[in-house]
Amino acid sequence: MQIRKMPILERIHEFLKLENEIGSITRQEAVSMIPPLFLDVQPHHKVLDMCAAPGSKTFQLLEMIHRDVKPGELSDGMVVANDSDTQRCHLLIHQTKRMCSPNIMVTNHDAQLFPGLKDRSGRLETTSTDAEMWEEESNGLYFDRILCDVPCSGDGTLRKAPDIWRKWNCGVANGLHRLQIQIAMRGVALLRTGGRLVYSTCSLNPVEDEAVVGEILRESRGSVELLDVSSELPELKRRPGLTSWLIRDRKRWLCSASQIDRKRAGAVVPSMFPSGNGWDLSDILEPSTGVSSPPTDTEDDAEKKDVEEVEEDEGPPEVATLPLERCMRLLPHDQDTGGFFIAVFRKVAPFKAIPKIKESHKSRILRTEKEALTAEGETGLLVPAPIDADSIVAPPFLPAPPERDLLDIQVEDSTEVENEIEAEEPVSDNEEAEGSKVAGEELSMSVVSEGQEKLAASKDPNAIGRIQRQGRWKGVDPVLFLKDEKIIKSLVEFYGIKETFPVHQHLVVRSEDVSRCKRIYYVSASVAHTIQQNFRAGEQMKITSAGLKIFERQQTKEASTCIFRISSEGLPVLLPHMTKQIIVANRKDFRLILAEKVVQFSAFNDSTFAAALRELSHGCCVITLPTEGPDAPINSGAVGTAVACWKGRSNVGILITKAEANQMHQRISFADDDVSRSEEAVVAVEASQGGNMTSVDAGSELNVSKNGQKDNSINEPQNGTAPSKADQLDDGAHNQTEGTLMGGDVVGDTTEIVEISSAN
Ligand SMILES: C[S@@+](CC[C@H](N)C(=O)[O-])C[C@H]1O[C@@H](n2cnc3c(N)ncnc32)[C@H](O)[C@@H]1O
């Protein structure tokens, strides 16, 4: 059902859109949420999401590492979310920033080449006091959990993506098979022994599913086992993996690799079949040149030729000897979902790989390394000595990236726009002025050069290799720990940051010139550790974003002692550790500031609050609702509801987007209306019954919960009160021009407000 096409559901569609935009809800198809559930992620785990964009599963993984973490506590775990597509990495950043987590890194690699961070410096200098940890660090970066939600043909999504009916052909899946194996095998190498890896696709084609799983088991030669997870998530309806299938190539059904037409040897490979048996490299080398001839015809050509092909006798299909029935097939008609395939592996021993030439590498290597091959002879490549695959920096045959050239990265900060402002008004960043453009927000910190984009856009696999070998990720800002003691001291003193919130080695900037840096990011200990590891390993990792944006530079004419304001995503994490610049408002005044955005001190209802506000230092402050009592927030756990503001000479303005302010105002207003309606109803009922009825008795009718407390949950404005409130708010919002300065001595249009999430 498409909600947006049904006029009667227009309001709920608007509501969903708004909540999605400000990050209160994330929409995701139910079946696509299942793979992370089989990872058994614990809060202390290091998790790698190899093909992560747009980030729905990454979000789930983040939720898992923050599970059980109480407000004010910092989680030990980490999620590294990787995607090969630069633009989709920005989606990933946007999606995950709603989680307000310092425990995330977004990286931009081809997953099959994801760097291992093996220490190449030879230095013994380390921040770790633990010798064991140092030993482990120098051996590389390992993950406790890895999700390989690989690119696939997507035929499991046919129900919601009807376009696939038109575009589907068997060549798509066949063409992805080898990449899927390479990605998964890189995952196996990066997995800690004892760790879990989940391989998933939204395709039901065995060539992308069981065939890949079979090849993982064969290639890893006992270092991973395929788990039987039939007792996990018992209510999930699933079917066992296939153990027998045929391969379709140009309208021919093939039973085994022996039936592969020599000319099609690059397009159909033995690993696609249940046994995985087939020819070796020499079968596909042309005797005269030693160079393979990958099929060059397009799918269209293939279709034309198909007409002429003679259908062959299929013969008996192969049957796998591996326990592929342990894989899970989720079929659309079993529980009204999309189709999905899931396999769960555990690493039981370190991975020693024989770097045989993979089919996908063959043509590339043979083309680019032709001379070397001739010199070494084919046998040298076919039967090399086993190598410790766990510790490789990049897969065999692909050189690791060299040291970055410092000079490469300096130009990028000029892309950041610093706004000068009038009077003492804080200025909002250009990027944040338009809430709906948040996805592009991080562009200034992770700008990728045009040349690099063009290379990435090209389909030439050698181009990708070239990009990743570029010195020090040309065009991407560096990730540097903030070491400027003056700035750190000003932050700690201005906001009264407690020792419970470690700042040294946890604040990161993306500019080498600290005097120009606009944003400061907070990283968890685990992320900080990985950044250090990356330095020692010669900065192999291309980091698009690290941690949580916690402070942003704020320029005003009248200097504040601290030039950095708190960002909206940083507030939930920092607030429990702040002792200064916090002020508690009553409900009425809190609503006033949300509705008006900028309020003169004299306009507040509570004069004590106004006086206390005047006393605060000039600059960024946080206005909260009390955590207990009648003015306590709704459904917001122990930390409460808070909004970052800018305190000027005579007024205060919220630092939030209008959408966020309106949404927060709406919630509080609904709750208040709800309460007053309940109270009015109680009075009415009492009056009609001679005053004998208690509010607890009236609970079921009057929205009072069973334990006698008023149920203030206001997440679902469905009881007919929504229209007038929403309309009023919409009108209010439209009266203000997006991105313009508002009256008084404060600009309160575009920065931050936040409802404290219990996750942090
Ligand atoms: C199935 S989608 C991932 C969906 C994601 N896990 C989620 O739940 O939101 C596959 C992703 O793989 C990315 N991708 C394609 N080839 C890749 C490669 N070689 N390495 C890493 N990512 C790749 C695509 O850009 C795409 O975002």
The ligand as a MOL file (V3000), in Angstrom:
LIG
                    3D

  0  0  0     0  0            999 V3000
M  V30 BEGIN CTAB
M  V30 COUNTS 27 29 0 0 0
M  V30 BEGIN ATOM
M  V30 1 C 22.2640 -4.4110 -0.3490 0
M  V30 2 S 22.9530 -2.8440 -0.2960 0 CHG=1
M  V30 3 C 23.2940 -2.7100 1.4070 0
M  V30 4 C 22.1000 -2.3350 2.2490 0
M  V30 5 C 22.4860 -2.0080 3.6620 0
M  V30 6 N 23.1630 -3.0970 4.3080 0
M  V30 7 C 21.2780 -1.6150 4.4760 0
M  V30 8 O 20.7130 -2.4380 5.1600 0
M  V30 9 O 20.9040 -0.4360 4.4280 0 CHG=-1
M  V30 10 C 24.5140 -3.0920 -0.9570 0
M  V30 11 C 25.4740 -1.9220 -0.8210 0
M  V30 12 O 26.7420 -2.4000 -1.2490 0
M  V30 13 C 27.4340 -1.3290 -1.8220 0
M  V30 14 N 28.5080 -1.9550 -2.6090 0
M  V30 15 C 28.4990 -2.3850 -3.8780 0
M  V30 16 N 29.6950 -2.9270 -4.1720 0
M  V30 17 C 30.4530 -2.8380 -3.0680 0
M  V30 18 C 31.7810 -3.1990 -2.7410 0
M  V30 19 N 32.5720 -3.7940 -3.6180 0
M  V30 20 N 32.2350 -2.9330 -1.5100 0
M  V30 21 C 31.4520 -2.3210 -0.5960 0
M  V30 22 N 30.1930 -1.9430 -0.8530 0
M  V30 23 C 29.6990 -2.2110 -2.0710 0
M  V30 24 C 26.3980 -0.5720 -2.5850 0
M  V30 25 O 26.8030 0.7670 -2.7550 0
M  V30 26 C 25.1830 -0.7170 -1.6730 0
M  V30 27 O 25.0900 0.4100 -0.8490 0
M  V30 END ATOM
M  V30 BEGIN BOND
M  V30 1 1 1 2
M  V30 2 1 2 3
M  V30 3 1 2 10
M  V30 4 1 3 4
M  V30 5 1 4 5
M  V30 6 1 5 6
M  V30 7 1 5 7
M  V30 8 2 7 8
M  V30 9 1 7 9
M  V30 10 1 10 11
M  V30 11 1 11 12
M  V30 12 1 11 26
M  V30 13 1 12 13
M  V30 14 1 13 14
M  V30 15 1 13 24
M  V30 16 1 14 15
M  V30 17 1 14 23
M  V30 18 2 15 16
M  V30 19 1 16 17
M  V30 20 1 17 18
M  V30 21 2 17 23
M  V30 22 1 18 19
M  V30 23 2 18 20
M  V30 24 1 20 21
M  V30 25 2 21 22
M  V30 26 1 22 23
M  V30 27 1 24 25
M  V30 28 1 24 26
M  V30 29 1 26 27
M  V30 END BOND
M  V30 END CTAB
M  END
